[in-house]
Amino acid sequence: MGNNKLIAEFMSEEPKTILGKGKIYKDYSKSWDWLMPVINKIRSMDSTYEVEEVGKYDWDNEISHYEFDLELTYESVVEFIKQQNKKQ
């Protein structure tokens, strides 16, 4: 599953259907405007989870180190959602 699809499903967003191209998801890695609602949703949740190698992981603390780096923040969002999906 693509990371943008993963994020869209987490946000309960539907892809756009473009004739000849199929379903297209927002590219959350390209825009703070698209990524910030995801970050806000994560922050409203219990954003602490277990990571096997390091123990307890506080996403909010981790994300503060990437404050101005869109790519690293995007990667952290994807990892958080993957961890959330493992819980379910």
Sequence and secondary structure as in RCSB ss.txt:
>XXXX:A:sequence
MGNNKLIAEFMSEEPKTILGKGKIYKDYSKSWDWLMPVINKIRSMDSTYEVEEVGKYDWDNEISHYEFDLELTYE
SVVEFIKQQNKKQ
>XXXX:A:secstr
  HHHHHHHHTT   EEETTTEEE   GGG HHHHHHHHHHHHTS  EEEETTTEEEEHHHHHHTTTT HHHHHH
HHHHHHHHHHHH 
